[in-house]
Amino acid sequence: MTDRLPEPLERKMREMLDVQRSEPELVRRILEKALQRERERETLYSILRAVGSTVYEEMRRRSLLHEPPGPRGSPACYGVDGSRQVVGGRLGRYYILLSTAIVSLPRGPDSARAEAVFPGVDIVEVVDPTGASIEPAAEAALMVLETLTLRRLADAEPGVVFIDGPVVDPPARFDPGTAVQAVMRLLDAPPEEALRVVEEYHRIRARVVAGLVGRGHTVIGVVKRIGRVNLLARHLARLGIADASRVSDEDLVLALVAAARARGDGVFYTEPVEAASLPRDVYREYLAAGLRVYASYTFSPYTLRPYRVEVAVPRDAEPRGAVERAIAAAQGLTLPGQSLPLPVVLAHEKTRIRRGLAQLVYREVLTRASLPEGDPLADTLKALLAGLDEA
């Protein structure tokens, strides 16, 4: 038997064999596409290099970039996040593992330790013959559970509430056809009540967030993946900074961070912009609850990773004060080497359901359910079901 080579050499051998076994025409076409994508990326770099410097200077001139304020005492801080894993699928039967967590820092950055509680842990069974709707169903169940978790903070000491994700989450309405079954199982409610929760979800979430703001909390959404939105780019274009409209917010903010770095400037946050690009029927629920949502971009001074900060503000209030408090808290709670505020990092890690754990739980449930009963028909059926699961 031939001795194995060291893993890097084995890996290189596999790559060489994969190339040799591939059709020459396929290899040629893939290389052509790769070169095309490389040219597109080089073009994007050129655009961002020009846009970043131009827009950065113009935003500085118009005072649209601000230096983050310093720490403002040590208010209580909370991080809220949720996690889900979908397992199963045999005969269209899935299990959605859900968890939510609240991480508390009673004295903000001066806290001796973080305290974590897990108010929402559940397993929801959903039947989806094709599997096409299971992910939207899981998202709906998790968002309902996360909103209930936020409600738990209504009686907590007023402070800064960090949500891992947007304030308005998701930024669209649920499809009742995919969401009702999961919500019905989560709440153990009749179909008509589950349908009402799905249809009124954003009204419920808006009222929960408004209740927290009314009790003195500053509610912040930290959006780690900026995506292809154009909140800032469109705002700057309306102000006459036309170059900003050439790229999305994700690319624009990266270019601004690079320009600041090249100049030797420090951390900034952008002028707050109302998140009015949300679907009107969704945002209307937050307006009706007495709120407006404002967004600003900033970045970690340690890793330069940009992110969006969303702040829920009373509808008739001036937003700058709330955004300043949010930015001060976010920057003050970002530790050396970290890309995001500590409450967000901790809540994400505490609530995370790892894939291996979900699979282990699922297998153990199946193992117990598949033990022989001494009934030939039942035992054969269980063996067949277990075989389908392992296939």
Residue pairs with C-beta under 8 A, 6 or more apart in sequence:
4 10
5 13
19 27
44 251
47 246
47 247
48 247
48 251
48 254
48 255
48 258
49 255
49 258
50 243
51 243
51 244
51 246
51 247
51 252
51 255
52 252
52 254
52 255
52 256
52 258
52 259
53 259
53 262
54 243
55 236
55 241
55 243
55 244
55 252
55 255
55 256
55 259
56 65
56 255
56 256
56 259
56 260
56 263
57 259
58 241
59 65
59 236
59 241
59 256
59 270
59 271
62 239
63 271
64 236
64 239
64 270
64 271
65 256
65 268
65 269
65 270
65 271
66 268
66 269
66 270
66 271
67 266
67 267
67 268
68 267
68 268
68 269
68 298
68 327
68 328
68 331
69 324
69 327
69 328
70 328
70 332
71 109
71 328
71 332
72 325
72 328
72 329
72 332
73 108
74 107
74 108
74 109
74 110
74 111
75 108
75 158
75 159
75 160
75 329
76 104
76 105
76 106
76 107
76 108
76 156
76 157
76 158
76 159
76 160
77 104
77 105
77 108
77 109
77 111
77 159
77 160
77 161
77 162
77 329
77 333
77 342
77 343
78 102
78 103
78 104
78 105
78 153
78 156
78 159
78 160
78 161
78 162
78 343
79 101
79 102
79 103
79 162
79 164
79 341
79 342
79 343
79 344
79 345
79 346
79 347
79 348
80 100
80 101
80 102
80 103
80 146
80 149
80 150
80 153
80 161
80 162
80 163
80 164
80 347
81 100
81 101
81 146
81 163
81 164
81 165
81 344
81 347
81 348
81 350
81 351
82 98
82 99
82 100
82 101
82 120
82 142
82 143
82 145
82 146
82 149
82 351
83 98
83 99
83 100
83 142
83 351
83 352
83 353
84 96
84 97
84 98
84 99
84 138
84 139
84 141
84 142
84 353
85 96
85 97
85 353
85 354
85 355
85 357
85 358
86 94
86 95
86 96
86 97
86 134
86 135
86 138
87 94
87 95
87 97
87 358
87 359
87 361
87 362
88 94
88 95
88 362
88 389
89 131
89 134
89 389
90 385
90 388
90 389
91 385
91 388
92 127
92 128
92 129
92 130
92 131
93 125
93 126
93 127
94 125
94 126
94 127
94 128
94 131
94 134
95 123
95 124
95 125
95 126
95 362
95 365
96 123
96 124
96 125
96 126
96 134
96 137
96 138
96 141
96 142
96 182
97 122
97 123
97 353
97 358
97 361
98 120
98 121
98 122
98 123
98 124
98 138
98 141
98 142
98 145
98 186
98 353
99 118
99 120
99 121
99 122
99 351
99 353
100 118
100 119
100 120
100 121
100 142
100 145
100 146
100 148
100 149
100 351
101 116
101 117
101 118
101 119
101 149
101 347
101 350
101 351
102 116
102 117
102 119
102 149
102 152
102 153
102 347
103 114
103 115
103 116
103 343
103 346
103 347
103 350
104 114
104 115
104 116
104 117
104 156
105 111
105 114
105 333
105 342
105 343
106 115
106 157
108 159
108 160
108 329
108 332
108 333
109 332
109 333
109 342
114 342
114 346
116 346
116 350
118 350
118 351
119 148
119 149
119 152
120 145
120 146
120 148
120 149
122 145
122 186
123 361
124 141
124 182
124 185
124 186
125 185
126 134
126 137
126 138
126 181
126 182
126 185
127 181
128 134
128 137
133 177
133 178
136 174
136 175
136 178
136 179
137 178
137 179
137 181
137 182
138 182
139 170
140 174
140 178
140 179
140 182
140 183
140 198
140 201
141 179
141 182
141 183
141 185
141 186
143 169
143 170
143 174
143 201
143 205
144 183
144 186
144 187
144 197
144 201
145 186
146 169
147 201
147 204
147 205
147 208
150 161
150 163
150 205
150 208
150 209
150 212
151 208
151 211
153 161
153 212
153 217
154 208
154 211
154 212
154 215
158 215
158 216
158 217
159 217
159 218
160 217
160 218
160 220
160 325
160 326
160 329
160 343
161 212
161 217
161 218
161 219
161 220
162 220
162 222
162 329
162 330
162 341
162 343
162 344
162 347
163 169
163 219
163 220
163 221
163 222
164 222
164 224
164 344
164 347
164 348
165 221
165 222
165 223
166 221
166 223
166 310
167 209
167 219
167 220
167 221
167 293
167 310
167 311
167 312
168 202
168 205
168 221
168 275
168 278
168 282
168 283
168 286
168 293
168 310
169 205
169 221
171 278
171 279
171 282
172 279
172 282
173 199
173 201
173 202
173 279
173 281
173 282
174 198
174 201
176 195
176 198
176 199
179 198
180 191
180 194
180 195
180 198
181 194
183 189
183 194
183 197
183 198
184 190
184 191
184 193
184 194
187 193
187 194
187 197
189 197
197 204
202 282
202 285
202 286
203 285
203 288
203 289
205 285
206 285
206 286
206 288
206 289
206 291
207 289
209 219
209 286
209 289
209 291
209 312
210 286
210 289
210 290
210 291
210 312
212 219
212 312
213 219
213 291
213 312
213 313
213 314
218 311
218 322
218 325
218 326
218 329
219 311
219 312
220 309
220 310
220 311
220 326
220 329
220 330
221 308
221 309
221 310
221 311
222 307
222 308
222 309
222 310
222 330
222 340
222 341
222 344
223 307
223 308
223 309
223 310
224 307
224 340
224 344
226 249
226 250
226 253
226 297
226 306
226 307
226 308
227 248
227 249
227 250
228 248
228 249
228 250
229 248
229 249
229 250
229 277
230 245
230 248
230 249
230 277
231 249
231 273
231 275
231 277
231 295
232 244
232 249
232 252
232 253
232 270
232 273
232 295
232 297
233 244
233 245
233 247
233 248
233 249
233 252
234 245
234 277
235 271
235 273
236 244
236 245
237 244
237 245
244 252
247 255
249 297
249 308
253 270
253 297
253 299
253 306
254 306
256 268
256 270
256 297
257 299
257 304
257 306
260 266
260 267
260 268
261 304
266 301
267 298
267 299
267 301
267 331
268 298
269 296
269 297
269 298
269 309
269 323
269 327
270 296
270 297
270 298
271 296
272 294
272 295
272 296
272 311
272 319
272 320
272 323
273 294
273 295
273 296
274 292
274 293
274 294
274 295
274 319
275 283
275 293
275 294
275 295
275 310
276 283
278 293
283 293
286 292
286 293
286 312
287 315
290 314
290 315
291 312
291 313
291 314
291 315
292 312
292 313
292 314
292 315
292 319
293 310
293 311
293 312
293 313
294 310
294 311
294 313
294 319
294 322
294 323
295 308
295 309
295 310
295 311
296 308
296 309
296 311
296 323
296 326
296 327
297 306
297 307
297 308
297 309
298 306
298 307
298 309
298 327
298 330
298 331
299 305
299 306
299 307
300 307
300 334
300 338
300 339
300 340
301 331
301 334
302 334
302 335
302 336
302 337
302 338
302 339
303 337
303 338
303 339
305 339
305 340
307 339
307 340
309 323
309 326
309 327
309 330
311 319
311 322
311 323
311 326
313 319
313 322
313 323
329 341
330 341
331 341
333 341
333 342
333 343
334 340
334 341
334 342
335 342
338 345
366 385
366 386
366 389
369 382
370 382
370 383
370 385
370 386
371 382
372 379
372 382
373 379
373 382
